[in-house]
Amino acid sequence: MRAGFRMILESAGDIAVVGEASTGVEAVAAASALRPDVVCMDVQMPDMDGLEATRRIVADGAGSPAVVVVTTFDRDDYLFDALAAGASGFLLKNAGPEELLAAVRVAAAGDALLAPEVTRRVIARFASSSESRPSPVADGGTDRKPVTGELRAMGAHGVELTERESEVLRLVAQAMSNAEIAQRLYIGEATVKTHVSNLLQKLGARDRVAAVVYAHRHGLA
């Protein structure tokens, strides 16, 4: 399987495979030594599973590699545990070559990639969870004032978003890509990326998945 992934990834001119690992312990060590931009991580491995390996790899925060979990098992517990561990994407091993390449590129760009049906499962899980569940985004703090109109529903968790940022957040919550958002709003894709980056910073969100959950939790989508 790793040999197949290597062939697919190296067939793309903009991706270089810098290392491989056969266990979770080896993966953590290789990520520390080689400092890749992206790690494609399995779940079930000897010595240490991929979920714990993911937690350790992303523990350094800024500058740590993005992790895309690629697994045979389409299980909710793996999906949610992977996201909680800090993964930037979740892909099944039967995904096509183009999906694997797209996942690596998206993760390298600092975004998260989930298939639309997976995104819906994430939203459903968090939307139905109790308020006692830790939020996947940082609390904005009670000293930050919510803007008027539909964003007032944010209450104490409110942040100040421009009208355009609000539009972009709603479309992100519909699992739209930057290209799709640009087409819908008749603006450039680079402009969309800027708005998304500003959104993540204002919301204290680690990635687009956290922003989607935030939008649905606060009635913005």
N, C-alpha and C positions, 0 to 999 in steps of 0.2 A: 504494500500500500504506500509506504513512504517513497519507494522507487517510482511509483506511478505519479505521485504528487510532485516529486522532483522533476520528472520529465515535463509535466504540464507547466509548472512554474518557470522552469528554465526555457521553455519554448517562447515565453514572453520576453521581449527585448528589454523591458524596464524592470524586471525582477531577477534578483540573484539569490540563490539558495546558499547560505553561508555555513549551514551545519545541520546535523540530524541527531536525534536522541531516541533511544528505545525504552527508556524508563522516565518516570517523573523526576527522580533525583538527577538523572543526566540532563533532562530538559532545563531544570533550574540552573544547573552549573553551566550549561552551554549558553543559556540566555545571558548570564552574568559575564561570561568570558567574551562572547562574540558580539553582544549588544546589537542584536538585529532590530529592525523597525517593527517586524511582525513575527509572531510565533503561531504556527498552526498546531493546535493542541488536541490530542485525543483525550478521552475520559478514562477509560479502563486501561491502566498500565501497571507493570510491576513496580514494587518498592514504594511508589507514591502515586496516587491517582492524579488525573489531569486537573481536577478542581483545586486540590491543594497546591499543585504546582503553579496553577494560574495565580492563586492568591499570593504566593511567594514572589512570582515574577513581577507582578504589578505593584508590589508593596512599596517600592521606592517612589511611587507617584510620578511626578513629571520627569520625563526622560526615560521611563521604563518602556519596554516593548508593548505594543498592543497585542492582545491574544485573541485569536479566532478559534473557537472550539469546533472541531470537525469530528463528528462521531457517527457511528452506525445506529445509535439508539435514539429514537425520537420520543424521549420521555420528558414529561414536564419537570420532574425533579432535577434531571440533568440540566435542562434549559434554565430554570430559575436559579439553581445553585451556581451555574456557570456565570450568569449575569451578576449575581451577588458577589461572586469571587472577583469580579472586575473584568470579565471577558468583554471584548468589543464586538463580538459577532458569534453567531451560532449557525453551523452549517452541517448538513448530513453528508455522509460519505458518498451517497448516490447522486449528489449534485453534479451537474455538468461541469466540464473544464472552465467554461466562461464564468460560471458562478464562483468557482474557487478563485480565479484570477480577480474577479470583481471584489470579492470579500477581502483579499489581501490588499488591493489598492485602496479600498475604502478605509480599512483599518489603518493603513499607513498614512492616510490623509487626516487621521484623527477623528473619523466618524465611526458610527456603529452600523452594522449591517445585519438585519433580520429579515427573513422572508415575510411578506404581508400576513400570512396566516399565523406565523409565530408571533408577530407583533400584536395581533389581536388576542392571542392567548396571554401574553404578558399584560396587556391592558386589562383584560378580564380578571386576571388574578389580583392585580393591585387595586382595581376598582372595587372588588368585592371584599377586599381585606379590611380588617378593622383598623381604626385610626391609631391603634397602638403599634402597628407595624412600623419599624423604622423607615423613614422616607428615603428613597434612593437619591434625593437631591438635598442639598444643605438647606436648612431653614433660613429664610430670608431675614428673619429677625423682626421684632415688633416695631422697631423704629423706622422701618421702611414703609412709605405710604403707597397704597394701591392707587392706580390710576382710575379715572372715572369709567362709567359705562359697564360693559360686560366683564371687564377685568376686576370689578369691585368684589366679585365672588371670591377672590383670593384671600380677602380678609387679612388676618395677621401675618399670613405668609406672602403678602403681596409684594410685587416688585414693579418698578416703573418700566413699562414697555411702550415703545412707540406704536402707532397704529399699524405701520408696516411690519414691525416685529410680531405683533399680535396675529396678523394675517399669516406670516410665515410659520409661526408656532402651530396654528390650526392645521396647516397643510402638512407640516412635519408629523403631526399627530395622526394624519391619515396615511402615514407610511410612504409619503411621496419623496422621491429623490430630489436633489438640488436641481437637476435638469428639468424635472417635471414641474417643480415649483416655479422655476424661471419662466417656463412656457405658460403656466397658468396666470402669472402676475405680469407678464410682458416685461420682464427685467432680465438683466444679464445673470448668468450662472455665478460669476464672481461676486456679484452683489448679493445673491442669495447666500453664498458661503459666508460673506461678512455678517449678514443678519443672523445666520445660524450661530456663528461664533459668538456674537454679542449676546444672543439668547442664552447660550450655555453658560456664559460668564455671569450674566445677571441672575440666572436661576440657581447658580451653583451646581449645575448638572455635569456629571462626568461625561456623558455622551448623549446622543439623540434618543436612545431608549429611555433614559432618565427624564428627558424633556417631555417625551410622549406620555409617560406615566404622570408627570406633574400636570400636564395639560388636562388629562382626563380626570384626575383627582380633584381639580379645582374648577371643573365645569367650563373649560375654555375650548373644548373640542366637540 
